Amino acid sequence: MIMEEENKKLEFYKTILTKVSFDRILFEKEFNKALIGLSYKDSNELIKWKKRFLFDKFQSDLIRKSS
């Protein structure tokens, strides 16, 4: 039960971060709030997610600009 709730929190924060990703400052602010609200394990997972998300976002922005 607790694991399920923690997973819901992690997914909630990922959703919020995706929605605010248009603004780098707001993204970082929400990311830092998420780290405080998550368990150690989920915080590490969110850090990994952030790296993948920003890399993918950067790649897609580059592709759009070069087209």
C-alpha positions in Angstrom: 0.0 0.0 0.0 2.7 2.5 0.9 4.8 1.6 -2.2 1.7 2.3 -4.3 1.2 5.7 -2.7 4.9 6.5 -3.2 4.7 5.5 -6.9 1.7 7.7 -7.3 3.6 10.7 -5.8 6.5 10.0 -8.2 4.2 9.9 -11.2 2.4 13.0 -10.0 5.7 14.9 -9.8 6.7 13.7 -13.2 3.4 15.0 -14.6 3.9 18.4 -13.0 7.5 18.7 -14.2 6.5 17.8 -17.8 3.8 20.5 -17.7 6.1 23.2 -16.4 9.1 22.2 -18.6 8.5 25.3 -20.8 10.1 27.4 -18.1 13.6 26.3 -16.8 13.4 28.2 -13.5 9.9 26.9 -12.7 11.0 23.4 -13.6 14.0 23.5 -11.3 11.8 25.0 -8.5 9.2 22.2 -8.8 12.0 19.6 -9.2 13.5 20.7 -5.9 10.1 20.6 -4.1 9.6 17.1 -5.5 12.9 15.9 -4.1 11.9 17.0 -0.6 8.5 15.3 -0.9 9.8 11.9 -2.1 11.5 9.0 -0.4 15.3 8.6 -1.0 14.6 5.8 -3.5 12.0 7.8 -5.5 14.2 10.9 -5.3 17.0 9.0 -7.1 14.5 7.7 -9.6 13.3 11.3 -10.3 16.9 12.4 -10.8 17.4 9.7 -13.4 14.1 10.6 -15.0 15.1 14.3 -15.2 18.3 13.5 -17.0 16.5 11.4 -19.6 13.6 13.9 -19.9 15.9 16.9 -20.5 18.1 15.0 -22.9 15.0 13.9 -24.9 13.6 17.4 -24.8 16.9 18.9 -25.9 17.2 16.4 -28.8 13.6 17.1 -30.0 14.2 20.9 -29.8 17.4 20.5 -31.9 15.6 18.4 -34.5 12.8 21.0 -34.8 15.2 23.9 -35.1 17.3 22.1 -37.8 14.2 21.3 -39.9 
